[in-house]
Amino acid sequence: MKFSTDGLVLKSADVGESDRIITVLTKDYGVVRAFSNGAKKLRNSKQSATQPLCYSHFTFYQSRDSYVVDDARSIETFFRLRDDIEKLSLAQYFCELAGELAPEMENSQEYLSLVLNCLYMLVNEKRPQKFLKAVIELRMLTLAGYMPSLGVCSACGKEPEGDSFFDIASSSVYCPSCKPSGEKITKGILNAMRHICTAPAEKLFSFELAPSSLDRLSLLSERYLLSQSRGNYKALDFYNKLFRE
Ligand SMILES: [Zn+2]
């Protein structure tokens, strides 16, 4: 059985002398792991189309209990990211998130668009890195069913007037009179978090935050992500070690 779809190569690992196993976030079938036979040695279009950070049109076939790349043609490559270790490690973290949170054998168009848009904005510096990192973390958690409860105060049911408190453990927001502890956030940060979780896809990147608020948002979204997802985010560790001041 053959099937075709577009997908972004999230990672690749060598198998034996000349084969690779690649992990692809596909539009129609979610995360697919497939063997790419001879991909290492052949200097052909398939070789480049099956490398990490390449968005390609794939045809897979099923062989016993595994998938094999029948053909791959690149549509768009984000190889320019390789010239900048900071951007590259963040891009690899985006790929780790997708590999961890996107489903298998299910339509994953929204996940794919999210990652492709973030990579495009990262490589072209359309938004600050912390902005993109917070957007992809909170939005992907939302897609995966981990959206925090960011409406009214979870205790009294009122809209917080000014600052509020984001409680990571309960994924909820509280007003100052109900919960004077936890992570204090400004109205601007709360509204940015609400926007990231609920905005239509075409407006997702249309908001602004002051740099100091962006620092705070990025820190909180990462802590929230790590509280909800048990993934092993090596690229995030690397990025934080080298580039978080
Ligand atoms: Zn309250």
Residues whose N, C-alpha, C, O or C-beta is under 5 A from the ligand:
A	BS01	ZN	C153 A155 C156 G157 C175 C178
